[in-house]
Amino acid sequence: MASGKGINLFFMDSSYDSLMKITATQWKGLMYVVPRSKINKMISLKEVDRFGVYILLSDTQIYVGEASTLKK
């Protein structure tokens, strides 16, 4: 029998084009979606001072990387 999973989307500035925090049930990781104009706000968060994976998007390229400290 299939079981469902849930995700939570939290728009930190109450707007769809702001910093968004994504959490999922039964997963300890965090995911942020942030426009380039709001990157400094994300970097100021205590939660990004740890290992993580990031994705950089442009109109023509996608880059996936990992960092021991996302803040750096």
N, C-alpha and C positions, 0 to 999 in steps of 0.2 A: 504494500500500500504506500503510495506517495505521501510525503509529508511536506508541508509548506515551510518556508523561511521568510522572515521579515527583514526589511531594512528601514532605517530611520533617516530622513533627510532633515537637517537643521540648517536653515538659512540664517546665518549669524547677523545679518543686517536687515532682516525681514524683506529681502528683495531677491528675485531670481538671478540677478547678475552680480551677486555679492559672494563672499566666502561661504561655502557650503560644507558642512561636516556630515559624513555618511558613516553610520554604524550598522552592524548587522547582528541578528540574533545568532548565538552560538559561534561567534568569531570575535577574537580579542583585538583585532586590528582596527585602525582608523583610516579613513580615506577623506581627503579634502579635495574639493574642486574650487579653483580660484582663478579669476581673471588676472592677467598680468598687472593690471592697475591696483590690485589688492594684495599683491604678494607680500609686501611689508607687514601687513596685518597678520597674515598667516605665520610668517617667520617670528613674530613676537609672541606667539602662543607657546606655553610651556610644553604642551603635548608633542610638538615637533622636534624636541631635543632628544631624539632617539633614532634607531635604525628605521629605514623605510624605503619604499619603492616610489618613484615618481614618474610621471608621464608629461612630456612637453609636446605640445601640439602647435603646428602652424598650418597654413593653408595647403602646404605641399609635403610636409614631413611629420613623422612621429618619432620621438626618441623616448626610450624607456631606460631608466637607470636605477641604481640603488645607492644608498648612502648610509654610512654608519651613524651619521647625525644629519637628519634632514635640514636642520636649521642652518648648517654650514653650506 
